[in-house]
Amino acid sequence: MSAESGTVGRGEPGTTGLGEPGTVRPGEPGTVRPGEPGTVRPGEPGTVRPGGRTARVRAAVLRAAGDVLAEEGFAHLDLADVARRAEVGKTTVYRRWGSVTGLVADLLSDMAEQSSPRAETGSVLGDLRANAALVRRTLADPRQGALFRAVIAAATCDVRTAEALRRFYDVRVSEWVPCVEEGVARGELPVGTDAAMVVRAVSAPLYYSLLTVGVVPDEGAAERAAEGAFAAAVAGVYVVGE
């Protein structure tokens, strides 16, 4: 979502963390999980996902769309150009996705589905460190980091992109919520801890650094983010309710 530096091969797994796009694997259709947050609503462009040629077309188009976003940003995303890059007929792209925002929504949905699963280290801090490391790797990757900056920038001025981005992050946060809930059950964190708030607290400083001052987070920043979120959670900062 390789164009920026050629360091990440298409289809390489493991670069996706909280809100980090998974690479699109040609020929592998996404799966729709009814009722899960973050899935594109039925009837939206690009949501029909049968196998065979249709799946290959979708993979090629989403890969091309990600390339444009990473190389040139949202403002230069054009359905005709994406069709040319993907070697797909323009009418197919226009008929299936309808607009650039429809295409971005489907791209984000696919990225959420392809994202790496959460780690299970046996401790809350260990899991949060794994999450922070995954976020850091994604934001530090030339292609993935550029793609995220483009989508986040677009979300500030486009309602549909913002909605798709929220759904994407809902999926990724939900993936990691059990590590905090299990920590509460083990007695590592106070009862009533809001698990989603803790997970978001891990990635927040890493995104803030990248988006406000342009500093790509390093391993030390990821470690501090995880430890800070854990310390705050232990102190009861994220306890909600009574």
GUZATI-212910 format. One line per 4 residues: number of its first residue (from 0); their letters; for each residue x, y, z of N, C-alpha, C. Coordinates in Angstrom, 2 decimals, always signed. Layout:
BEGIN
NUM> a> X,Y,Z,X,Y,Z,X,Y,Z ~ ... .
This chain:
BEGIN
0> msae> +1.06,-0.82,+0.00,+0.00,+0.00,+0.00,+0.30,+0.24,+0.00 ~ +7.56,-2.73,-5.36,+7.47,-1.83,-4.10,+8.12,-0.60,-4.52 ~ +7.44,+0.43,-4.08,+7.71,+1.59,-4.88,+8.57,+2.56,-4.16 ~ +8.47,+2.64,-2.85,+9.17,+3.71,-2.18,+10.66,+3.45,-2.10 .
4> sgtv> +11.07,+2.27,-1.73,+12.51,+2.02,-1.67,+12.86,+0.63,-2.15 ~ +11.85,-0.21,-2.31,+12.09,-1.57,-2.76,+12.56,-2.49,-1.66 ~ +12.49,-2.02,-0.39,+13.01,-2.86,+0.70,+11.99,-3.85,+1.20 ~ +10.73,-3.65,+0.90,+9.71,-4.58,+1.37,+9.07,-5.23,+0.18 .
8> grge> +9.20,-6.54,+0.08,+8.60,-7.26,-1.03,+7.11,-7.38,-0.86 ~ +6.38,-7.34,-1.94,+4.95,-7.50,-1.86,+4.62,-8.90,-1.38 ~ +3.68,-8.93,-0.45,+3.26,-10.22,+0.06,+4.05,-10.69,+1.26 ~ +5.00,-9.84,+1.76,+5.74,-10.26,+2.93,+4.89,-10.02,+4.17 .
12> pgtt> +4.71,-11.01,+5.01,+3.90,-10.87,+6.21,+4.69,-10.25,+7.34 ~ +3.99,-9.92,+8.41,+4.66,-9.56,+9.64,+4.98,-8.10,+9.79 ~ +4.50,-7.21,+8.89,+4.81,-5.80,+9.03,+3.67,-5.02,+9.61 ~ +2.65,-5.70,+10.06,+1.45,-5.01,+10.47,+1.20,-5.13,+11.95 .
16> glge> +0.97,-4.01,+12.59,+0.63,-4.01,+14.00,-0.69,-3.30,+14.19 ~ -0.81,-2.47,+15.24,-2.05,-1.76,+15.50,-2.26,-0.75,+14.41 ~ -3.26,-1.03,+13.61,-3.56,-0.08,+12.58,-2.55,-0.06,+11.49 ~ -1.81,-1.08,+11.29,-0.79,-1.13,+10.29,-1.21,-2.04,+9.17 .
20> pgtv> -1.12,-1.59,+7.96,-1.65,-2.37,+6.88,-0.87,-3.63,+6.63 ~ -1.55,-4.71,+6.39,-0.92,-5.94,+5.94,-0.74,-5.85,+4.44 ~ +0.25,-6.51,+3.93,+0.45,-6.49,+2.49,-0.65,-7.27,+1.81 ~ -0.97,-6.87,+0.61,-2.01,-7.56,-0.15,-1.36,-8.71,-0.90 .
24> rpge> -1.87,-9.88,-0.71,-1.29,-11.05,-1.33,-2.07,-11.42,-2.57 ~ -1.45,-11.32,-3.74,-2.18,-11.61,-4.96,-2.84,-12.98,-4.92 ~ -4.11,-12.97,-5.30,-4.84,-14.23,-5.39,-5.49,-14.68,-4.11 ~ -5.22,-13.95,-2.99,-5.83,-14.37,-1.74,-6.96,-13.42,-1.38 .
28> pgtv> -8.18,-13.88,-1.46,-9.29,-13.00,-1.14,-9.38,-12.76,+0.35 ~ -9.90,-11.59,+0.71,-10.16,-11.33,+2.12,-11.40,-12.10,+2.51 ~ -11.57,-12.29,+3.78,-12.77,-12.97,+4.25,-13.62,-11.99,+5.01 ~ -14.90,-12.06,+4.81,-15.81,-11.17,+5.51,-16.31,-11.87,+6.75 .
32> rpge> -16.12,-11.24,+7.87,-16.58,-11.83,+9.13,-17.77,-11.01,+9.62 ~ -18.98,-11.46,+9.38,-20.17,-10.68,+9.72,-20.18,-10.30,+11.19 ~ -20.52,-9.04,+11.42,-20.67,-8.56,+12.79,-19.40,-8.08,+13.42 ~ -18.23,-8.32,+12.82,-16.98,-7.84,+13.41,-16.83,-6.37,+13.10 .
36> pgtv> -16.27,-5.58,+14.03,-16.03,-4.18,+13.74,-14.98,-4.05,+12.65 ~ -15.10,-3.00,+11.88,-14.07,-2.74,+10.89,-14.34,-3.32,+9.53 ~ -15.31,-4.21,+9.40,-15.61,-4.74,+8.08,-16.42,-3.72,+7.32 ~ -16.21,-3.68,+6.01,-16.94,-2.73,+5.20,-18.39,-3.16,+5.13 .
40> rpge> -19.29,-2.20,+5.26,-20.71,-2.52,+5.28,-21.15,-3.16,+3.98 ~ -22.06,-4.13,+4.04,-22.56,-4.76,+2.82,-23.13,-3.71,+1.88 ~ -22.82,-3.88,+0.61,-23.32,-2.95,-0.38,-22.34,-1.88,-0.76 ~ -21.25,-1.72,+0.01,-20.26,-0.73,-0.35,-19.40,-1.26,-1.49 .
44> pgtv> -18.83,-0.34,-2.29,-18.01,-0.77,-3.41,-16.85,-1.64,-2.95 ~ -16.59,-2.68,-3.71,-15.42,-3.52,-3.44,-15.63,-4.55,-2.36 ~ -16.87,-4.76,-1.93,-17.07,-5.67,-0.80,-17.40,-7.10,-1.21 ~ -17.66,-7.36,-2.46,-17.96,-8.72,-2.91,-16.65,-9.44,-3.15 .
48> rpgg> -16.44,-10.58,-2.50,-15.12,-11.19,-2.52,-15.13,-12.65,-2.90 ~ -15.64,-12.98,-4.05,-15.55,-14.37,-4.49,-14.12,-14.70,-4.89 ~ -13.86,-15.98,-5.11,-12.50,-16.38,-5.45,-12.23,-16.27,-6.93 ~ -11.16,-16.92,-7.38,-10.81,-16.95,-8.79,-10.34,-15.62,-9.33 .
52> rtar> -10.72,-15.35,-10.57,-10.24,-14.15,-11.25,-10.63,-12.87,-10.49 ~ -11.83,-12.84,-9.93,-12.27,-11.65,-9.20,-11.35,-11.35,-8.03 ~ -10.92,-12.39,-7.34,-10.00,-12.20,-6.22,-8.66,-11.68,-6.71 ~ -8.19,-12.18,-7.85,-6.91,-11.71,-8.38,-7.00,-10.26,-8.81 .
56> vraa> -8.11,-9.89,-9.40,-8.32,-8.51,-9.82,-8.32,-7.60,-8.60 ~ -9.05,-8.00,-7.57,-9.12,-7.19,-6.35,-7.73,-7.01,-5.73 ~ -6.98,-8.10,-5.65,-5.64,-8.02,-5.06,-4.75,-7.08,-5.86 ~ -4.80,-7.17,-7.18,-3.97,-6.31,-8.03,-4.36,-4.85,-7.88 .
60> vlra> -5.65,-4.58,-7.83,-6.12,-3.20,-7.71,-5.76,-2.61,-6.35 ~ -5.95,-3.38,-5.28,-5.61,-2.87,-3.96,-4.11,-2.65,-3.82 ~ -3.32,-3.54,-4.41,-1.87,-3.36,-4.38,-1.47,-2.08,-5.11 ~ -2.09,-1.85,-6.27,-1.79,-0.64,-7.04,-2.22,+0.62,-6.29 .
64> agdv> -3.38,+0.55,-5.65,-3.85,+1.70,-4.88,-2.90,+2.01,-3.74 ~ -2.41,+0.97,-3.07,-1.44,+1.18,-2.00,-0.15,+1.79,-2.51 ~ +0.28,+1.37,-3.70,+1.49,+1.94,-4.29,+1.33,+3.44,-4.52 ~ +0.19,+3.83,-5.08,-0.05,+5.25,-5.36,-0.07,+6.06,-4.06 .
68> laee> -0.76,+5.55,-3.05,-0.83,+6.25,-1.77,+0.56,+6.44,-1.17 ~ +1.37,+5.39,-1.22,+2.72,+5.47,-0.64,+3.63,+6.38,-1.44 ~ +3.48,+6.37,-2.76,+4.36,+7.16,-3.63,+3.95,+8.62,-3.73 ~ +2.64,+8.85,-3.88,+2.19,+10.18,-4.25,+1.14,+10.79,-3.32 .
72> gfah> +0.55,+10.00,-2.45,-0.44,+10.53,-1.53,-1.86,+10.42,-2.05 ~ -2.82,+10.68,-1.17,-4.23,+10.52,-1.48,-4.68,+11.44,-2.61 ~ -4.13,+12.65,-2.67,-4.56,+13.62,-3.67,-4.33,+13.13,-5.09 ~ -3.39,+12.21,-5.28,-3.05,+11.71,-6.61,-3.66,+10.34,-6.89 .
76> ldla> -4.50,+9.86,-5.98,-5.14,+8.57,-6.20,-6.26,+8.73,-7.23 ~ -6.13,+8.04,-8.33,-7.07,+8.16,-9.44,-7.43,+6.76,-9.93 ~ -8.72,+6.51,-10.09,-9.16,+5.16,-10.45,-8.59,+4.72,-11.79 ~ -8.52,+5.62,-12.75,-7.98,+5.25,-14.07,-6.51,+4.88,-13.96 .
80> dvar> -5.75,+5.63,-13.16,-4.33,+5.33,-12.99,-4.15,+4.00,-12.26 ~ -4.97,+3.76,-11.26,-4.91,+2.49,-10.53,-5.20,+1.33,-11.47 ~ -6.21,+1.49,-12.32,-6.55,+0.44,-13.28,-5.38,+0.16,-14.21 ~ -4.71,+1.22,-14.65,-3.56,+1.05,-15.54,-2.43,+0.30,-14.83 .
84> raev> -2.13,+0.69,-13.62,-1.07,+0.04,-12.86,-1.39,-1.44,-12.60 ~ -2.66,-1.70,-12.32,-3.08,-3.06,-12.00,-3.32,-3.90,-13.24 ~ -3.25,-3.25,-14.40,-3.52,-3.91,-15.69,-4.93,-4.51,-15.69 ~ -5.87,-3.69,-15.26,-7.27,-4.06,-15.19,-8.08,-3.02,-15.96 .
88> gktt> -9.17,-3.41,-16.56,-10.00,-2.47,-17.30,-10.57,-1.38,-16.40 ~ -10.61,-0.16,-16.92,-11.13,+0.96,-16.13,-12.58,+0.72,-15.73 ~ -13.36,+0.17,-16.63,-14.77,-0.03,-16.31,-14.94,-0.99,-15.14 ~ -14.05,-1.97,-15.05,-14.11,-2.90,-13.91,-13.89,-2.18,-12.60 .
92> vyrr> -12.88,-1.32,-12.57,-12.55,-0.58,-11.35,-13.67,+0.39,-10.99 ~ -14.16,+1.14,-11.96,-15.23,+2.10,-11.69,-16.50,+1.39,-11.24 ~ -16.81,+0.27,-11.85,-18.03,-0.44,-11.50,-17.95,-1.04,-10.10 ~ -16.79,-1.56,-9.75,-16.68,-2.25,-8.46,-16.46,-1.32,-7.28 .
96> wgsv> -15.60,-0.30,-7.46,-15.29,+0.57,-6.33,-15.98,+1.93,-6.39 ~ -16.28,+2.41,-7.57,-17.09,+3.61,-7.72,-16.40,+4.93,-7.49 ~ -15.49,+5.00,-6.51,-14.81,+6.24,-6.17,-13.51,+5.92,-5.46 ~ -12.65,+6.92,-5.34,-11.38,+6.69,-4.64,-11.62,+6.40,-3.17 .
100> tglv> -12.64,+7.01,-2.58,-12.92,+6.73,-1.17,-13.45,+5.31,-0.98 ~ -14.22,+4.81,-1.97,-14.65,+3.43,-1.91,-13.48,+2.48,-2.01 ~ -12.50,+2.84,-2.82,-11.30,+2.02,-2.98,-10.47,+2.02,-1.69 ~ -10.31,+3.19,-1.09,-9.54,+3.28,+0.16,-10.23,+2.50,+1.28 .
104> adll> -11.55,+2.57,+1.32,-12.29,+1.83,+2.35,-12.05,+0.33,+2.21 ~ -12.07,-0.16,+0.98,-11.83,-1.60,+0.77,-10.37,-1.95,+1.08 ~ -9.45,-1.06,+0.74,-8.04,-1.29,+1.03,-7.83,-1.41,+2.54 ~ -8.42,-0.52,+3.31,-8.27,-0.56,+4.76,-8.91,-1.81,+5.35 .
108> sdma> -10.05,-2.21,+4.80,-10.69,-3.43,+5.26,-9.79,-4.64,+5.01 ~ -9.19,-4.69,+3.84,-8.31,-5.81,+3.50,-7.06,-5.79,+4.38 ~ -6.52,-4.61,+4.64,-5.33,-4.51,+5.47,-5.60,-5.02,+6.87 ~ -6.77,-4.70,+7.40,-7.12,-5.18,+8.74,-7.18,-6.70,+8.77 .
112> eqss> -7.74,-7.28,+7.72,-7.87,-8.74,+7.66,-6.53,-9.43,+7.52 ~ -5.58,-8.77,+6.84,-4.28,-9.37,+6.58,-3.27,-9.09,+7.70 ~ -3.66,-8.26,+8.68,-2.73,-7.85,+9.72,-2.28,-9.02,+10.59 ~ -1.11,-8.88,+11.15,-0.55,-9.93,+11.99,-1.37,-10.11,+13.26 .
116> prae> -1.53,-11.33,+13.73,-2.27,-11.57,+14.97,-1.47,-11.09,+16.17 ~ -2.15,-10.94,+17.29,-1.48,-10.46,+18.50,-0.51,-11.52,+19.02 ~ +0.47,-11.04,+19.76,+1.41,-11.95,+20.41,+0.84,-12.41,+21.74 ~ +1.27,-13.57,+22.20,+0.88,-14.08,+23.51,+2.14,-14.49,+24.24 .
120> tgsv> +2.65,-13.59,+25.08,+3.91,-13.84,+25.76,+3.72,-14.37,+27.17 ~ +2.49,-14.28,+27.68,+2.24,-14.75,+29.04,+2.20,-13.65,+30.06 ~ +2.51,-12.41,+29.65,+2.42,-11.28,+30.57,+1.89,-10.07,+29.81 ~ +1.24,-9.16,+30.52,+0.72,-7.95,+29.88,+1.87,-7.13,+29.30 .
124> lgdl> +2.91,-6.91,+30.09,+4.01,-6.08,+29.61,+4.66,-6.71,+28.38 ~ +4.84,-8.00,+28.39,+5.43,-8.67,+27.24,+4.58,-8.50,+25.99 ~ +3.27,-8.64,+26.15,+2.37,-8.47,+25.02,+2.38,-7.03,+24.52 ~ +2.38,-6.07,+25.44,+2.39,-4.66,+25.02,+3.70,-4.30,+24.33 .
128> rana> +4.79,-4.89,+24.78,+6.07,-4.68,+24.09,+6.01,-5.23,+22.67 ~ +5.39,-6.39,+22.51,+5.27,-6.98,+21.18,+4.41,-6.09,+20.28 ~ +3.35,-5.55,+20.84,+2.49,-4.66,+20.07,+3.24,-3.40,+19.65 ~ +3.98,-2.81,+20.59,+4.73,-1.60,+20.28,+5.79,-1.86,+19.22 .
132> alvr> +6.44,-3.02,+19.30,+7.46,-3.36,+18.31,+6.85,-3.51,+16.92 ~ +5.65,-4.08,+16.86,+4.96,-4.27,+15.60,+4.55,-2.93,+14.99 ~ +4.03,-2.05,+15.83,+3.67,-0.70,+15.36,+4.92,+0.02,+14.85 ~ +5.99,-0.07,+15.62,+7.22,+0.63,+15.23,+7.73,+0.14,+13.88 .
136> rtla> +7.75,-1.18,+13.68,+8.24,-1.71,+12.41,+7.40,-1.22,+11.24 ~ +6.12,-1.13,+11.46,+5.24,-0.67,+10.38,+5.50,+0.79,+10.06 ~ +5.54,+1.63,+11.07,+5.73,+3.05,+10.84,+7.13,+3.36,+10.30 ~ +8.10,+2.52,+10.64,+9.47,+2.74,+10.16,+9.67,+2.21,+8.74 .
140> dprq> +8.78,+1.36,+8.28,+8.90,+0.83,+6.93,+8.62,+1.94,+5.91 ~ +9.48,+2.13,+4.92,+9.29,+3.24,+3.98,+7.93,+3.23,+3.29 ~ +7.49,+2.07,+2.85,+6.21,+2.02,+2.13,+5.02,+2.12,+3.08 ~ +5.06,+1.32,+4.14,+3.94,+1.30,+5.07,+3.78,+2.63,+5.79 .
144> galf> +4.88,+3.21,+6.23,+4.81,+4.49,+6.91,+4.24,+5.59,+6.01 ~ +4.70,+5.63,+4.77,+4.20,+6.62,+3.82,+2.72,+6.42,+3.54 ~ +2.32,+5.16,+3.43,+0.91,+4.86,+3.16,+0.03,+5.33,+4.31 ~ +0.46,+5.08,+5.53,-0.34,+5.52,+6.66,-0.43,+7.03,+6.76 .
148> ravi> +0.67,+7.70,+6.52,+0.62,+9.17,+6.56,-0.37,+9.70,+5.54 ~ -0.39,+9.07,+4.36,-1.31,+9.52,+3.31,-2.76,+9.31,+3.71 ~ -3.07,+8.14,+4.25,-4.45,+7.84,+4.62,-4.90,+8.69,+5.80 ~ -4.03,+8.87,+6.78,-4.39,+9.70,+7.93,-4.61,+11.14,+7.51 .
152> aaat> -3.76,+11.64,+6.62,-3.94,+13.01,+6.12,-5.27,+13.14,+5.39 ~ -5.61,+12.15,+4.58,-6.87,+12.18,+3.83,-8.06,+12.14,+4.78 ~ -7.93,+11.40,+5.88,-9.04,+11.25,+6.83,-9.39,+12.56,+7.51 ~ -8.45,+13.50,+7.55,-8.73,+14.78,+8.20,-9.68,+15.65,+7.38 .
156> cdvr> -9.83,+15.34,+6.10,-10.67,+16.18,+5.25,-11.68,+15.39,+4.44 ~ -11.76,+14.09,+4.64,-12.71,+13.27,+3.90,-13.43,+12.36,+4.89 ~ -14.75,+12.55,+4.99,-15.53,+11.85,+6.00,-15.50,+10.33,+5.80 ~ -15.63,+9.89,+4.57,-15.70,+8.45,+4.33,-14.36,+7.78,+4.63 .
160> taea> -13.26,+8.45,+4.27,-11.95,+7.90,+4.59,-11.75,+7.83,+6.10 ~ -12.20,+8.87,+6.80,-12.09,+8.89,+8.25,-12.87,+7.73,+8.87 ~ -14.06,+7.46,+8.35,-14.87,+6.36,+8.86,-14.19,+5.02,+8.61 ~ -13.63,+4.85,+7.42,-12.94,+3.60,+7.09,-11.72,+3.42,+7.98 .
164> lrrf> -11.01,+4.51,+8.25,-9.83,+4.43,+9.10,-10.21,+4.07,+10.54 ~ -11.31,+4.61,+11.02,-11.78,+4.25,+12.38,-12.12,+2.77,+12.46 ~ -12.79,+2.27,+11.43,-13.13,+0.84,+11.43,-11.87,-0.01,+11.44 ~ -10.87,+0.43,+10.67,-9.62,-0.30,+10.61,-8.97,-0.39,+12.00 .
168> ydvr> -8.90,+0.75,+12.68,-8.28,+0.75,+14.00,-9.12,+0.00,+15.03 ~ -10.43,+0.01,+14.87,-11.27,-0.78,+15.78,-10.91,-2.26,+15.68 ~ -10.69,-2.73,+14.47,-10.31,-4.13,+14.27,-8.97,-4.43,+14.93 ~ -8.01,-3.56,+14.70,-6.67,-3.81,+15.24,-6.64,-3.72,+16.76 .
172> vsew> -7.35,-2.75,+17.33,-7.41,-2.66,+18.79,-8.07,-3.90,+19.36 ~ -9.17,-4.32,+18.74,-9.90,-5.51,+19.22,-9.01,-6.75,+19.20 ~ -8.10,-6.82,+18.25,-7.19,-7.96,+18.16,-6.30,-8.06,+19.41 ~ -5.90,-6.90,+19.96,-4.97,-6.88,+21.07,-5.63,-6.73,+22.44 .
176> vpcv> -6.91,-6.40,+22.46,-7.62,-6.23,+23.73,-7.50,-7.45,+24.66 ~ -7.57,-8.69,+24.15,-7.50,-9.85,+25.06,-6.23,-9.90,+25.90 ~ -5.12,-9.35,+25.41,-3.88,-9.42,+26.22,-4.04,-8.62,+27.51 ~ -4.79,-7.53,+27.45,-5.03,-6.74,+28.65,-6.08,-7.41,+29.52 .
180> eegv> -7.13,-7.91,+28.91,-8.18,-8.58,+29.68,-7.63,-9.80,+30.42 ~ -6.74,-10.54,+29.76,-6.13,-11.69,+30.42,-5.22,-11.25,+31.57 ~ -4.57,-10.08,+31.39,-3.75,-9.54,+32.47,-4.57,-9.16,+33.68 ~ -5.76,-8.63,+33.45,-6.66,-8.32,+34.55,-7.07,-9.61,+35.26 .
184> arge> -7.38,-10.63,+34.50,-7.78,-11.92,+35.08,-6.65,-12.54,+35.90 ~ -5.40,-12.31,+35.49,-4.25,-12.86,+36.22,-3.88,-12.00,+37.42 ~ -4.50,-10.84,+37.56,-4.19,-9.96,+38.68,-3.06,-8.99,+38.41 ~ -2.61,-8.90,+37.18,-1.53,-7.97,+36.85,-2.01,-6.53,+36.77 .
188> lpvg> -3.28,-6.34,+36.43,-3.87,-5.01,+36.30,-5.14,-4.92,+37.11 ~ -5.53,-3.72,+37.52,-6.73,-3.56,+38.35,-8.00,-3.98,+37.62 ~ -8.95,-4.50,+38.37,-10.26,-4.82,+37.82,-10.91,-3.51,+37.34 ~ -11.56,-3.57,+36.20,-12.20,-2.37,+35.65,-11.33,-1.64,+34.65 .
192> tdaa> -10.12,-2.15,+34.39,-9.23,-1.51,+33.41,-9.86,-1.58,+32.02 ~ -9.88,-0.43,+31.34,-10.40,-0.38,+29.97,-9.29,-0.89,+29.04 ~ -9.46,-2.10,+28.54,-8.41,-2.75,+27.76,-8.10,-1.99,+26.47 ~ -9.12,-1.50,+25.80,-8.90,-0.79,+24.54,-8.09,+0.49,+24.76 .
196> mvvr> -8.34,+1.18,+25.87,-7.58,+2.40,+26.17,-6.11,+2.08,+26.38 ~ -5.82,+0.97,+27.01,-4.42,+0.59,+27.24,-3.73,+0.30,+25.91 ~ -4.40,-0.45,+25.04,-3.81,-0.78,+23.75,-3.55,+0.48,+22.93 ~ -4.50,+1.40,+22.94,-4.31,+2.65,+22.19,-3.17,+3.48,+22.78 .
200> avsa> -3.02,+3.39,+24.10,-1.97,+4.17,+24.75,-0.58,+3.72,+24.33 ~ -0.44,+2.48,+23.91,+0.86,+1.98,+23.46,+1.27,+2.65,+22.15 ~ +0.36,+2.68,+21.20,+0.73,+3.19,+19.88,+0.66,+4.71,+19.78 ~ -0.10,+5.36,+20.68,-0.31,+6.81,+20.58,+0.99,+7.62,+20.49 .
204> plyy> +1.96,+7.41,+21.38,+3.18,+8.23,+21.29,+4.00,+7.94,+20.03 ~ +3.90,+6.74,+19.50,+4.65,+6.40,+18.29,+4.07,+7.13,+17.09 ~ +2.74,+7.15,+16.99,+2.09,+7.90,+15.91,+2.31,+9.40,+16.08 ~ +2.23,+9.88,+17.30,+2.38,+11.31,+17.57,+3.75,+11.80,+17.11 .
208> sllt> +4.77,+11.03,+17.43,+6.12,+11.39,+17.02,+6.25,+11.46,+15.51 ~ +5.67,+10.49,+14.83,+5.79,+10.44,+13.38,+5.01,+11.57,+12.71 ~ +3.80,+11.82,+13.19,+2.90,+12.75,+12.50,+3.14,+14.21,+12.86 ~ +3.70,+14.49,+14.04,+3.86,+15.89,+14.44,+5.27,+16.44,+14.20 .
212> vgvv> +6.26,+15.60,+14.39,+7.64,+16.09,+14.19,+8.40,+15.29,+13.15 ~ +7.74,+14.30,+12.57,+8.36,+13.53,+11.49,+9.46,+12.59,+11.94 ~ +9.47,+12.22,+13.21,+10.49,+11.31,+13.74,+9.97,+9.88,+13.68 ~ +10.68,+9.04,+12.94,+10.29,+7.63,+12.87,+10.69,+6.96,+14.19 .
216> pdeg> +9.76,+6.30,+14.87,+10.08,+5.71,+16.17,+11.12,+4.60,+16.06 ~ +12.02,+4.57,+17.03,+13.03,+3.52,+17.06,+12.67,+2.50,+18.13 ~ +13.53,+1.52,+18.34,+13.23,+0.46,+19.31,+13.09,+1.02,+20.72 ~ +13.90,+2.02,+21.05,+13.81,+2.62,+22.38,+12.47,+3.30,+22.59 .
220> aaer> +11.98,+3.98,+21.56,+10.69,+4.65,+21.67,+9.57,+3.62,+21.86 ~ +9.67,+2.50,+21.15,+8.66,+1.45,+21.29,+8.66,+0.87,+22.70 ~ +9.85,+0.65,+23.23,+9.96,+0.11,+24.59,+9.37,+1.08,+25.60 ~ +9.67,+2.36,+25.47,+9.13,+3.36,+26.40,+7.61,+3.45,+26.29 .
224> aaeg> +7.09,+3.34,+25.08,+5.64,+3.42,+24.88,+4.95,+2.26,+25.59 ~ +5.50,+1.07,+25.47,+4.90,-0.10,+26.12,+4.99,+0.01,+27.64 ~ +6.16,+0.40,+28.13,+6.34,+0.49,+29.58,+5.49,+1.60,+30.17 ~ +5.35,+2.71,+29.43,+4.53,+3.81,+29.92,+3.06,+3.42,+30.03 .
228> afaa> +2.56,+2.75,+28.99,+1.16,+2.32,+29.02,+0.93,+1.31,+30.14 ~ +1.88,+0.40,+30.32,+1.75,-0.61,+31.37,+1.77,+0.03,+32.75 ~ +2.71,+0.95,+32.98,+2.81,+1.60,+34.29,+1.53,+2.36,+34.62 ~ +1.00,+3.06,+33.62,-0.24,+3.81,+33.84,-1.40,+2.86,+34.15 .
232> avag> -1.44,+1.74,+33.45,-2.51,+0.77,+33.68,-2.41,+0.17,+35.08 ~ -1.20,-0.16,+35.51,-0.99,-0.71,+36.85,-1.44,+0.30,+37.91 ~ -1.19,+1.58,+37.65,-1.56,+2.63,+38.61,-3.06,+2.93,+38.61 ~ -3.80,+2.31,+37.72,-5.24,+2.50,+37.69,-5.72,+3.65,+36.83 .
236> vyvv> -4.82,+4.21,+36.01,-5.19,+5.34,+35.17,-6.33,+4.99,+34.22 ~ -6.39,+3.75,+33.76,-7.38,+3.35,+32.76,-8.57,+2.58,+33.35 ~ -8.71,+2.64,+34.67,-9.88,+2.02,+35.29,-11.09,+2.91,+35.03 ~ -12.16,+2.32,+34.55,-13.38,+3.08,+34.27,-14.55,+2.51,+35.07 .
240> ge> -15.62,+3.26,+35.11,-16.79,+2.79,+35.84,-16.68,+3.17,+37.30 ~ -17.33,+2.40,+38.16,-17.36,+2.72,+39.59,-15.99,+2.52,+40.21 .
